[in-house]
């Protein structure tokens, strides 16, 4: 009998105009998502839990700190995938937070999807059900011969 693959830790985030699209995508992929640990920002998490009947670790709403909380969990290595249906056509009051979250995902080499097509590719990848572990870059400070750390 093959050894069970350890679950991925997936953050699901959506701007207001994209919540329905994320809920429909998540419902379609419910069986796959059920095998993993799910995280979400405020309202999105509540909606996902209700619609899917799956447990979701909820953070604050995005505009009041939820995006940064998810970013922190990515930096700590706890969240290993980000599905973020952001609205590119609508100005967001917390746009700097959105950019920071996408940046931190890129810094830590976390697979990210910002639309349905990319989310479909990620969730259906054979790597999802394998023992694949993404490489986390080493961002520790470098020590130089002089012993000084550059600023």
DSSP file (Angstrom, degrees, kcal/mol; ACC not computed):
  #  RESIDUE AA STRUCTURE BP1 BP2  ACC     N-H-->O    O-->H-N    N-H-->O    O-->H-N    TCO  KAPPA ALPHA  PHI   PSI    X-CA   Y-CA   Z-CA
    1    1 A X              0   0    0      0, 0.0     3,-0.1     0, 0.0     2,-0.0   0.000 360.0 360.0 360.0 128.1    0.0    0.0    0.0
    2    2 A X        -     0   0    0      1,-0.1     2,-0.1     3,-0.0     3,-0.1  -0.306 360.0-103.4 -67.5 147.8    1.5    3.4   -1.0
    3    3 A X        -     0   0    0      1,-0.1    -1,-0.1    -2,-0.0     2,-0.1  -0.437  41.7-103.3 -69.3 141.7    2.4    5.8    1.7
    4    4 A X        -     0   0    0     -2,-0.1     2,-0.3     1,-0.1    -1,-0.1  -0.404  33.3-120.8 -66.9 139.7    0.0    8.7    2.1
    5    5 A X        -     0   0    0     -2,-0.1     2,-0.1   124,-0.1   126,-0.1  -0.639  30.4-110.9 -81.2 135.8    1.2   12.0    0.7
    6    6 A X        -     0   0    0     -2,-0.3    -1,-0.1     1,-0.1   124,-0.1  -0.419  41.1-103.0 -69.1 143.8    1.4   14.7    3.2
    7    7 A X        -     0   0    0     -2,-0.1     2,-0.2     1,-0.1    29,-0.2  -0.260  27.2-122.9 -68.3 150.5   -1.2   17.4    2.7
    8    8 A X        -     0   0    0    120,-0.1    29,-2.6    27,-0.1     2,-0.7  -0.549  18.8-127.9 -81.3 155.9   -0.4   20.8    1.1
    9    9 A X  E     -a   37   0A   0     -2,-0.2    71,-2.4    27,-0.2    72,-1.3  -0.922  34.0-170.5-109.9 106.2   -1.3   23.9    3.1
   10   10 A X  E     -ab  38  81A   0     27,-2.8    29,-2.4    -2,-0.7     2,-0.5  -0.860  15.6-154.0-111.9 124.6   -3.3   26.1    0.7
   11   11 A X  E     -ab  39  82A   0     70,-2.9    72,-3.2    -2,-0.5     2,-0.5  -0.825  10.0-162.7 -93.5 132.7   -4.4   29.7    1.2
   12   12 A X  E     +ab  40  83A   0     27,-2.9    29,-0.7    -2,-0.5     2,-0.3  -0.973  16.9 167.1-118.3 119.8   -7.5   30.7   -0.6
   13   13 A X  E     + b   0  84A   0     70,-2.8    72,-2.5    -2,-0.5     2,-0.3  -0.973   6.7 174.9-134.3 144.3   -8.1   34.5   -1.0
   14   14 A X  E     - b   0  85A   0     -2,-0.3    72,-0.2    70,-0.2    30,-0.2  -0.972  27.7-126.1-152.0 137.0  -10.5   36.5   -3.2
   15   15 A X    >>  -     0   0    0     70,-2.0     3,-2.2    -2,-0.3     4,-0.8  -0.361  45.9 -96.1 -70.0 162.2  -11.5   40.1   -3.6
   16   16 A X  G >4 S+     0   0    0      1,-0.3     3,-1.0     2,-0.2     4,-0.4   0.871 125.1  49.7 -50.9 -46.5  -15.2   40.8   -3.3
   17   17 A X  G 34 S+     0   0    0      1,-0.2    -1,-0.3     2,-0.1     4,-0.2   0.571 115.6  45.4 -71.8  -6.9  -15.9   40.8   -7.0
   18   18 A X  G <> S+     0   0    0     -3,-2.2     4,-2.3    67,-0.2    -1,-0.2   0.412  82.5  95.2-114.6  -1.2  -14.1   37.4   -7.3
   19   19 A X  H <X S+     0   0    0     -3,-1.0     4,-2.8    -4,-0.8     5,-0.2   0.899  85.3  50.0 -61.3 -42.7  -15.5   35.5   -4.3
   20   20 A X  H  > S+     0   0    0     -4,-0.4     4,-2.6     1,-0.2    -1,-0.2   0.920 110.8  50.4 -62.0 -43.0  -18.3   33.8   -6.4
   21   21 A X  H  > S+     0   0    0      1,-0.2     4,-2.2     2,-0.2    -1,-0.2   0.909 112.3  46.8 -62.1 -42.1  -15.7   32.6   -8.9
   22   22 A X  H  X S+     0   0    0     -4,-2.3     4,-3.1     2,-0.2     5,-0.2   0.916 111.7  51.0 -66.1 -42.4  -13.4   31.3   -6.1
   23   23 A X  H  X S+     0   0    0     -4,-2.8     4,-2.5     2,-0.2    -2,-0.2   0.910 111.4  47.6 -62.0 -42.0  -16.4   29.5   -4.4
   24   24 A X  H  X S+     0   0    0     -4,-2.6     4,-2.2     2,-0.2    -1,-0.2   0.913 113.9  47.5 -64.5 -41.7  -17.4   27.9   -7.7
   25   25 A X  H  X S+     0   0    0     -4,-2.2     4,-1.7    -5,-0.2    -2,-0.2   0.932 113.7  47.2 -63.9 -45.8  -13.8   26.8   -8.4
   26   26 A X  H  < S+     0   0    0     -4,-3.1     7,-0.2     2,-0.2    -2,-0.2   0.885 110.8  51.6 -65.0 -39.2  -13.4   25.4   -4.8
   27   27 A X  H >< S+     0   0    0     -4,-2.5     3,-1.3    -5,-0.2     4,-0.3   0.923 109.6  49.9 -63.0 -43.8  -16.7   23.6   -5.0
   28   28 A X  H 3< S+     0   0    0     -4,-2.2     3,-0.2     1,-0.3    -1,-0.2   0.846 119.4  38.2 -61.2 -34.2  -15.7   22.0   -8.3
   29   29 A X  T 3X S+     0   0    0     -4,-1.7     4,-2.8     1,-0.2     3,-0.3   0.101  81.0 121.8-103.7  20.2  -12.4   20.9   -6.7
   30   30 A X  H <> S+     0   0    0     -3,-1.3     4,-2.3     1,-0.2    -1,-0.2   0.881  70.7  52.4 -53.4 -47.3  -13.9   20.1   -3.3
   31   31 A X  H  4 S+     0   0    0     -4,-0.3     4,-0.4    -3,-0.2    -1,-0.2   0.892 113.8  43.6 -60.9 -40.3  -12.7   16.5   -3.2
   32   32 A X  H >4 S+     0   0    0     -3,-0.3     3,-1.5     1,-0.2    -1,-0.2   0.935 113.3  50.7 -69.5 -45.5   -9.1   17.5   -3.9
   33   33 A X  H >< S+     0   0    0     -4,-2.8     3,-2.0     1,-0.3    -2,-0.2   0.827  98.9  67.4 -61.9 -31.0   -9.2   20.4   -1.5
   34   34 A X  T 3< S+     0   0    0     -4,-2.3    -1,-0.3     1,-0.3    -2,-0.2   0.719  93.8  59.6 -62.3 -20.6  -10.5   18.0    1.2
   35   35 A X  T <  S+     0   0    0     -3,-1.5    -1,-0.3    -4,-0.4     2,-0.2   0.467 105.2  58.9 -85.0  -2.0   -7.2   16.2    1.2
   36   36 A X  S <  S-     0   0    0     -3,-2.0     2,-0.5   -29,-0.2   -27,-0.2  -0.706  89.3-100.3-125.4 171.9   -5.3   19.4    2.2
   37   37 A X  E     -a    9   0A   0    -29,-2.6   -27,-2.8    -2,-0.2     2,-0.3  -0.843  41.8-151.7 -96.3 126.1   -5.2   22.0    4.9
   38   38 A X  E     +a   10   0A   0     -2,-0.5    19,-2.8    17,-0.5     2,-0.3  -0.784  16.9 179.6-108.4 143.6   -7.0   25.2    4.0
   39   39 A X  E     +ac  11  57A   0    -29,-2.4   -27,-2.9    -2,-0.3     2,-0.3  -0.941   8.6 166.6-132.2 153.0   -6.5   28.8    5.1
   40   40 A X  E     -ac  12  58A   0     17,-2.2    19,-2.4    -2,-0.3   -27,-0.2  -0.988  36.1-100.2-160.9 160.5   -8.4   31.9    4.0
   41   41 A X     >  -     0   0    0    -29,-0.7     4,-3.1    -2,-0.3    20,-0.3  -0.463  61.5 -74.5 -79.1 162.0   -8.9   35.5    4.9
   42   42 A X  H  > S+     0   0    0     18,-1.2     4,-1.9    17,-0.2     3,-0.2   0.709 119.3  20.0 -19.9 -93.5  -12.1   36.6    6.9
   43   43 A X  H  > S+     0   0    0      1,-0.2     4,-2.6     2,-0.2    -1,-0.2   0.867 123.7  56.2 -61.7 -39.6  -15.2   36.5    4.8
   44   44 A X  H  > S+     0   0    0      1,-0.2     4,-2.6     2,-0.2    -1,-0.2   0.920 107.8  49.2 -59.2 -43.6  -13.8   34.2    2.1
   45   45 A X  H  X S+     0   0    0     -4,-3.1     4,-2.6    -3,-0.2    -1,-0.2   0.901 110.4  49.7 -62.9 -42.3  -13.0   31.6    4.8
   46   46 A X  H  X S+     0   0    0     -4,-1.9     4,-2.1    -5,-0.3    -1,-0.2   0.927 113.1  46.9 -62.3 -45.1  -16.5   31.8    6.3
   47   47 A X  H  X S+     0   0    0     -4,-2.6     4,-2.8     2,-0.2     5,-0.3   0.910 112.5  49.5 -64.3 -42.9  -18.0   31.4    2.8
   48   48 A X  H  X S+     0   0    0     -4,-2.6     4,-3.0    -5,-0.2     5,-0.5   0.927 110.6  49.7 -63.3 -45.2  -15.7   28.5    1.9
   49   49 A X  H  X S+     0   0    0     -4,-2.6     4,-1.9     1,-0.2     5,-0.3   0.926 115.2  44.3 -59.1 -45.3  -16.4   26.6    5.2
   50   50 A X  H  < S+     0   0    0     -4,-2.1    -2,-0.2    -5,-0.2    -1,-0.2   0.937 119.4  40.3 -65.2 -48.4  -20.2   27.0    4.7
   51   51 A X  H  < S+     0   0    0     -4,-2.8    -2,-0.2    -5,-0.2    -3,-0.2   0.877 126.3  32.2 -71.8 -39.2  -20.2   26.1    1.0
   52   52 A X  H  < S-     0   0    0     -4,-3.0    -3,-0.2    -5,-0.3    -2,-0.2   0.722  91.4-134.9 -92.8 -22.9  -17.7   23.2    1.1
   53   53 A X     <  +     0   0    0     -4,-1.9     2,-0.3    -5,-0.5    -4,-0.2   0.784  64.7 126.2  69.2  26.2  -18.4   21.9    4.6
   54   54 A X        -     0   0    0     -6,-0.5    -1,-0.3    -5,-0.3     2,-0.2  -0.858  68.7-101.6-114.3 150.0  -14.6   21.7    5.1
   55   55 A X        -     0   0    0     -2,-0.3   -17,-0.5    -3,-0.1     2,-0.4  -0.494  38.7-172.4 -70.0 139.5  -12.5   23.2    7.9
   56   56 A X        -     0   0    0     -2,-0.2     2,-0.6   -19,-0.1   -17,-0.2  -0.991  24.3-132.7-134.7 124.5  -10.8   26.4    7.0
   57   57 A X  E     -c   39   0A   0    -19,-2.8   -17,-2.2    -2,-0.4     2,-0.4  -0.679  34.6-151.7 -73.5 117.3   -8.3   28.3    9.2
   58   58 A X  E     -c   40   0A   0     -2,-0.6   -17,-0.2   -19,-0.2     2,-0.2  -0.765  16.6-173.4-102.2 139.4   -9.5   31.8    9.0
   59   59 A X        -     0   0    0    -19,-2.4   -17,-0.2    -2,-0.4   -14,-0.1  -0.477  43.2 -66.5-107.7-175.7   -7.5   35.0    9.4
   60   60 A X        -     0   0    0     -2,-0.2   -18,-1.2   -19,-0.2    -1,-0.3  -0.179  69.3 -77.2 -63.0 165.6   -8.6   38.6    9.6
   61   61 A X    > > -     0   0    0    -20,-0.3     5,-2.5   -19,-0.1     3,-1.2  -0.376  48.7-110.9 -60.9 147.7  -10.2   40.2    6.5
   62   62 A X  G > >S+     0   0    0      4,-0.3     3,-1.6     1,-0.3     5,-0.9   0.891 113.9  52.0 -50.4 -50.7   -7.6   41.1    3.9
   63   63 A X  G 3 5S+     0   0    0      1,-0.3    -1,-0.3     2,-0.1    34,-0.0   0.706 111.8  47.3 -65.3 -18.8   -7.9   44.9    4.3
   64   64 A X  G < 5S-     0   0    0     -3,-1.2    -1,-0.3    30,-0.0    -2,-0.2   0.155 138.9 -64.0-110.6  20.3   -7.4   44.8    8.1
   65   65 A X  T <>5S+     0   0    0     -3,-1.6     4,-2.2    -4,-0.1    -3,-0.2   0.314  99.7 113.5 125.6  -9.7   -4.4   42.5    8.2
   66   66 A X  H  ><S+     0   0    0     -5,-2.5     4,-2.3     1,-0.2    -4,-0.3   0.871  79.9  54.3 -62.8 -37.6   -5.4   39.1    6.8
   67   67 A X  H  ><S+     0   0    0     -5,-0.9     4,-2.4    -6,-0.2    -1,-0.2   0.918 110.7  46.7 -61.7 -42.2   -3.2   39.4    3.7
   68   68 A X  H  > S+     0   0    0     -6,-0.3     4,-2.5     2,-0.2    -2,-0.2   0.864 109.0  55.0 -68.3 -35.2   -0.2   40.1    6.0
   69   69 A X  H  X S+     0   0    0     -4,-2.2     4,-1.9     2,-0.2    -2,-0.2   0.927 110.5  45.2 -63.5 -43.1   -1.1   37.2    8.2
   70   70 A X  H  X S+     0   0    0     -4,-2.3     4,-2.0     1,-0.2    -2,-0.2   0.920 111.4  53.4 -65.2 -42.5   -1.1   34.8    5.2
   71   71 A X  H  X S+     0   0    0     -4,-2.4     4,-2.5     1,-0.2    -2,-0.2   0.892 107.3  51.7 -57.4 -40.8    2.2   36.4    4.1
   72   72 A X  H  X S+     0   0    0     -4,-2.5     4,-2.1     1,-0.2    -1,-0.2   0.904 108.5  50.4 -63.4 -41.0    3.7   35.7    7.5
   73   73 A X  H  <>S+     0   0    0     -4,-1.9     5,-2.1     2,-0.2     6,-1.4   0.827 109.9  51.2 -67.9 -31.3    2.6   32.0    7.3
   74   74 A X  H ><5S+     0   0    0     -4,-2.0     3,-1.3     4,-0.2    -2,-0.2   0.945 110.4  48.4 -66.4 -47.7    4.2   31.8    3.9
   75   75 A X  H 3<5S+     0   0    0     -4,-2.5    -2,-0.2     1,-0.3    -1,-0.2   0.844 110.4  51.9 -61.5 -33.9    7.4   33.3    5.2
   76   76 A X  T 3<5S-     0   0    0     -4,-2.1    -1,-0.3    -5,-0.2    -2,-0.2   0.567 116.2-116.3 -78.8  -9.2    7.4   30.8    8.1
   77   77 A X  T < 5S+     0   0    0     -3,-1.3    -3,-0.2    -4,-0.4    -2,-0.1   0.546  86.4 111.8  87.3   7.4    6.9   27.9    5.7
   78   78 A X      < +     0   0    0     -5,-2.1     2,-0.5    -6,-0.2    -4,-0.2   0.915  69.6  54.2 -81.1 -44.4    3.5   26.9    7.0
   79   79 A X        +     0   0    0     -6,-1.4    -2,-0.2    -9,-0.2   -69,-0.2  -0.811  61.6 177.1 -92.7 128.3    1.4   27.9    3.9
   80   80 A X        +     0   0    0    -71,-2.4    31,-0.7    -2,-0.5     2,-0.3   0.382  61.7  34.3-115.8   1.3    2.8   26.2    0.8
   81   81 A X  E     -bd  10 111A   0    -72,-1.3   -70,-2.9    29,-0.2     2,-0.5  -0.975  61.4-154.9-155.9 143.9    0.4   27.3   -2.0
   82   82 A X  E     -bd  11 112A   0     29,-2.6    31,-2.2    -2,-0.3     2,-0.6  -0.974   8.3-176.3-127.5 121.0   -1.6   30.5   -2.7
   83   83 A X  E     +bd  12 113A   0    -72,-3.2   -70,-2.8    -2,-0.5     2,-0.5  -0.956  18.4 170.7-110.1 109.2   -4.8   30.7   -4.7
   84   84 A X  E     -b   13   0A   0     29,-3.1     2,-1.6    -2,-0.6   -70,-0.2  -0.874  20.6-166.4-129.3  97.9   -5.6   34.4   -4.8
   85   85 A X  E     +b   14   0A   0    -72,-2.5   -70,-2.0    -2,-0.5     2,-0.2  -0.658  24.3 178.1 -83.2  89.5   -8.4   35.5   -7.1
   86   86 A X        -     0   0    0     -2,-1.6     2,-0.9    28,-0.4    -2,-0.0  -0.605  32.5-117.3 -94.2 157.5   -7.7   39.2   -7.1
   87   87 A X    >   -     0   0    0     -2,-0.2     3,-0.9     1,-0.1   -71,-0.1  -0.809  25.5-175.9 -98.7 103.3   -9.6   41.7   -9.1
   88   88 A X  T 3  S+     0   0    0     -2,-0.9    -1,-0.1     1,-0.2    -2,-0.0   0.615  82.1  54.0 -74.7 -10.4   -7.3   43.4  -11.6
   89   89 A X  T 3  S+     0   0    0      1,-0.1     2,-0.5     2,-0.1    -1,-0.2   0.472  98.3  69.5-101.8  -3.3  -10.1   45.7  -12.8
   90   90 A X  S <  S-     0   0    0     -3,-0.9     2,-0.2     0, 0.0    -3,-0.1  -0.962  81.4-123.0-121.7 129.2  -11.1   47.2   -9.5
   91   91 A X        -     0   0    0     -2,-0.5     2,-0.4     2,-0.0    -2,-0.1  -0.489  28.0-151.4 -66.9 134.4   -9.0   49.6   -7.4
   92   92 A X    >   -     0   0    0     -2,-0.2     3,-1.6     1,-0.1     4,-0.2  -0.924  15.1-143.8-112.1 132.1   -8.4   48.1   -3.9
   93   93 A X  T 3  S+     0   0    0     -2,-0.4     3,-0.3     1,-0.3    -1,-0.1   0.779 106.1  46.9 -63.5 -23.6   -7.9   50.3   -0.9
   94   94 A X  T >> S+     0   0    0      1,-0.2     4,-1.6     2,-0.1     3,-1.0  -0.073  72.0 133.5-107.2  33.2   -5.4   47.8    0.4
   95   95 A X  H <>  +     0   0    0     -3,-1.6     4,-2.6     1,-0.3     5,-0.2   0.844  68.0  58.2 -53.4 -39.6   -3.5   47.4   -2.9
   96   96 A X  H 3> S+     0   0    0     -3,-0.3     4,-2.1     1,-0.2    -1,-0.3   0.878 105.7  50.9 -59.8 -34.2   -0.1   47.6   -1.1
   97   97 A X  H <> S+     0   0    0     -3,-1.0     4,-2.3     2,-0.2    -1,-0.2   0.898 109.1  50.8 -67.1 -40.0   -1.1   44.6    1.0
   98   98 A X  H  X S+     0   0    0     -4,-1.6     4,-2.4     2,-0.2     5,-0.2   0.941 111.8  46.6 -61.9 -48.6   -2.1   42.7   -2.1
   99   99 A X  H  X S+     0   0    0     -4,-2.6     4,-2.4     1,-0.2    -1,-0.2   0.885 111.5  52.4 -62.3 -38.4    1.2   43.4   -3.8
  100  100 A X  H  X S+     0   0    0     -4,-2.1     4,-2.6    -5,-0.2    -1,-0.2   0.899 109.1  49.6 -65.3 -40.0    3.1   42.5   -0.6
  101  101 A X  H  X S+     0   0    0     -4,-2.3     4,-2.0     2,-0.2    -2,-0.2   0.932 113.0  45.8 -65.0 -45.4    1.4   39.2   -0.4
  102  102 A X  H  X S+     0   0    0     -4,-2.4     4,-1.9     1,-0.2    -2,-0.2   0.887 113.4  51.4 -64.4 -37.6    2.1   38.3   -4.0
  103  103 A X  H  X S+     0   0    0     -4,-2.4     4,-2.8    -5,-0.2    -2,-0.2   0.928 108.9  48.8 -64.0 -45.7    5.7   39.5   -3.5
  104  104 A X  H  X S+     0   0    0     -4,-2.6     4,-2.0     1,-0.2    -1,-0.2   0.864 109.1  54.2 -66.8 -34.5    6.2   37.3   -0.4
  105  105 A X  H  <>S+     0   0    0     -4,-2.0     5,-2.8     2,-0.2    -1,-0.2   0.911 112.0  44.3 -62.3 -41.5    4.8   34.3   -2.3
  106  106 A X  H ><5S+     0   0    0     -4,-1.9     3,-1.4     3,-0.2    -2,-0.2   0.903 110.4  54.8 -68.8 -41.1    7.3   34.9   -5.1
  107  107 A X  H 3<5S+     0   0    0     -4,-2.8    30,-0.3     1,-0.3    -2,-0.2   0.880 113.2  42.1 -58.5 -39.7   10.2   35.5   -2.6
  108  108 A X  T 3<5S-     0   0    0     -4,-2.0    -1,-0.3    -5,-0.2    -2,-0.2   0.233 112.3-117.0 -97.4  13.7    9.5   32.1   -0.9
  109  109 A X  T < 5 +     0   0    0     -3,-1.4     2,-0.4     1,-0.2    -3,-0.2   0.871  54.8 163.8  58.4  41.5    9.0   30.2   -4.2
  110  110 A X      < -     0   0    0     -5,-2.8    -1,-0.2    -6,-0.1   -29,-0.2  -0.785  44.5-113.0 -92.7 130.7    5.3   29.3   -3.4
  111  111 A X  E     -d   81   0A   0    -31,-0.7   -29,-2.6    -2,-0.4     2,-0.4  -0.439  44.0-172.6 -60.8 132.5    3.1   28.2   -6.2
  112  112 A X  E     -d   82   0A   0    -31,-0.2     2,-0.4    -2,-0.1   -29,-0.2  -0.975  19.0-167.3-133.9 143.4    0.5   30.9   -6.8
  113  113 A X  E     +d   83   0A   0    -31,-2.2   -29,-3.1    -2,-0.4     3,-0.1  -0.999   8.9 178.1-128.9 133.4   -2.6   31.2   -9.0
  114  114 A X  S    S+     0   0    0     -2,-0.4   -28,-0.4   -31,-0.2     2,-0.3   0.324  70.5  31.1-114.3   4.3   -4.4   34.4   -9.6
  115  115 A X  S  > S-     0   0    0    -30,-0.1     4,-2.5     1,-0.1     5,-0.2  -0.958  88.2 -97.8-153.5 170.5   -7.1   33.2  -11.9
  116  116 A X  H  > S+     0   0    0     -2,-0.3     4,-3.0     1,-0.2     5,-0.2   0.896 116.6  55.1 -61.1 -43.6   -9.1   30.1  -12.6
  117  117 A X  H  > S+     0   0    0      1,-0.2     4,-1.9     2,-0.2    -1,-0.2   0.928 113.2  40.9 -59.1 -46.5   -6.9   28.8  -15.5
  118  118 A X  H  > S+     0   0    0      2,-0.2     4,-2.6     1,-0.2    -1,-0.2   0.894 114.0  52.8 -70.5 -38.6   -3.8   28.8  -13.4
  119  119 A X  H  X S+     0   0    0     -4,-2.5     4,-2.7     1,-0.2     5,-0.2   0.904 108.3  51.9 -61.5 -40.1   -5.6   27.4  -10.3
  120  120 A X  H  X S+     0   0    0     -4,-3.0     4,-1.7     1,-0.2    -1,-0.2   0.918 109.9  49.2 -60.5 -43.7   -6.9   24.6  -12.5
  121  121 A X  H  < S+     0   0    0     -4,-1.9     4,-0.5    -5,-0.2    -2,-0.2   0.922 114.3  45.0 -62.6 -44.4   -3.3   23.8  -13.6
  122  122 A X  H >< S+     0   0    0     -4,-2.6     3,-1.2     1,-0.2     6,-0.2   0.957 114.2  46.3 -65.0 -50.4   -2.0   23.8  -10.1
  123  123 A X  H 3< S+     0   0    0     -4,-2.7    -1,-0.2     1,-0.3    -2,-0.2   0.780 116.2  45.8 -67.6 -26.4   -4.7   21.7   -8.5
  124  124 A X  T 3< S+     0   0    0     -4,-1.7    -1,-0.3    -5,-0.2    -2,-0.2   0.432  84.2 120.2 -96.5   1.0   -4.6   19.1  -11.3
  125  125 A X    X   -     0   0    0     -3,-1.2     3,-1.7    -4,-0.5     4,-0.5  -0.389  69.6-130.4 -64.9 139.4   -0.8   18.8  -11.4
  126  126 A X  G >  S+     0   0    0      1,-0.3     3,-0.8     2,-0.2    -1,-0.1   0.749 106.2  70.6 -60.0 -21.3    0.5   15.3  -10.7
  127  127 A X  G >  S+     0   0    0      1,-0.2     3,-1.4     2,-0.2     5,-0.4   0.758  83.0  70.5 -67.8 -23.4    2.8   17.0   -8.2
  128  128 A X  G <  S+     0   0    0     -3,-1.7    -1,-0.2     1,-0.3    -2,-0.2   0.855 106.1  37.3 -61.2 -34.5   -0.1   17.7   -5.9
  129  129 A X  G <  S+     0   0    0     -3,-0.8    -1,-0.3    -4,-0.5     2,-0.2   0.072 107.8  82.6-107.6  24.4   -0.4   14.1   -5.1
  130  130 A X  S <  S-     0   0    0     -3,-1.4    -3,-0.0     2,-0.1  -124,-0.0  -0.583  92.6-103.0-114.5-179.2    3.3   13.3   -5.0
  131  131 A X        +     0   0    0     -2,-0.2    -3,-0.1  -126,-0.1    -4,-0.1   0.189  68.1 146.4 -90.2  18.3    6.0   13.8   -2.4
  132  132 A X        -     0   0    0     -5,-0.4     2,-0.5     1,-0.0    -2,-0.1  -0.289  29.5-167.2 -55.6 132.0    7.3   16.9   -4.2
  133  133 A X        -     0   0    0      3,-0.0    -2,-0.1     0, 0.0    -1,-0.0  -0.988  18.5-128.3-124.7 123.8    8.6   19.5   -1.9
  134  134 A X        -     0   0    0     -2,-0.5     2,-0.5     1,-0.1   -24,-0.0  -0.337  27.6-109.7 -67.3 149.9    9.3   22.9   -3.3
  135  135 A X        -     0   0    0    -26,-0.1     2,-0.6    -2,-0.0    -1,-0.1  -0.695  25.8-148.9 -82.1 126.1   12.7   24.4   -2.6
  136  136 A X        -     0   0    0     -2,-0.5   -27,-0.1     1,-0.0   -28,-0.1  -0.849  22.8-120.8 -93.4 125.4   12.6   27.3   -0.2
  137  137 A X        -     0   0    0     -2,-0.6     2,-1.0   -30,-0.3    -1,-0.0  -0.238  20.7-115.2 -62.7 152.7   15.3   29.8   -0.9
  138  138 A X        +     0   0    0      1,-0.1    -1,-0.1     2,-0.0   -30,-0.0  -0.804  41.2 166.5 -90.4 105.0   17.9   30.5    1.7
  139  139 A X        +     0   0    0     -2,-1.0    -1,-0.1     2,-0.0     3,-0.1   0.127  28.0 132.0-104.9  19.2   17.3   34.1    2.7
  140  140 A X  S    S-     0   0    0      1,-0.1    -2,-0.0     0, 0.0     2,-0.0  -0.397  71.1 -88.4 -69.6 151.3   19.5   34.1    5.8
  141  141 A X        -     0   0    0      1,-0.1     2,-0.3    -2,-0.1    -1,-0.1  -0.317  42.9-126.9 -61.0 139.6   22.0   36.9    6.1
  142  142 A X        -     0   0    0      8,-0.1     2,-0.5    -3,-0.1     8,-0.3  -0.681  14.1-143.1 -87.7 140.1   25.3   36.2    4.5
  143  143 A X        -     0   0    0     -2,-0.3     2,-0.2     6,-0.1     6,-0.2  -0.901  16.4-152.3-104.0 132.6   28.5   36.6    6.5
  144  144 A X    >   -     0   0    0      4,-1.2     3,-3.0    -2,-0.5     5,-0.0  -0.588  31.9 -97.7-102.7 165.2   31.5   38.0    4.7
  145  145 A X  T 3  S+     0   0    0      1,-0.3    -1,-0.1    -2,-0.2    -2,-0.0   0.816 123.8  56.7 -51.1 -36.1   35.2   37.5    5.4
  146  146 A X  T 3  S-     0   0    0      2,-0.2    -1,-0.3     1,-0.1     3,-0.1   0.638 114.0-119.5 -72.4 -11.3   35.4   40.8    7.3
  147  147 A X  S <  S+     0   0    0     -3,-3.0     2,-0.3     1,-0.3    -2,-0.1   0.348  74.1 126.6  89.4  -7.4   32.6   39.4    9.5
  148  148 A X        -     0   0    0     -5,-0.1    -4,-1.2     1,-0.0     2,-0.5  -0.603  54.9-140.7 -86.3 145.5   30.4   42.3    8.6
  149  149 A X        -     0   0    0     -2,-0.3    -6,-0.1    -6,-0.2    -8,-0.0  -0.918  26.4-119.2-102.7 126.7   26.9   41.8    7.2
  150  150 A X              0   0    0     -2,-0.5    -8,-0.1    -8,-0.3    -1,-0.0  -0.260 360.0 360.0 -64.8 152.3   26.0   44.2    4.4
  151  151 A X              0   0    0      0, 0.0    -1,-0.1     0, 0.0    -2,-0.0   0.410 360.0 360.0-102.1 360.0   23.0   46.5    4.9
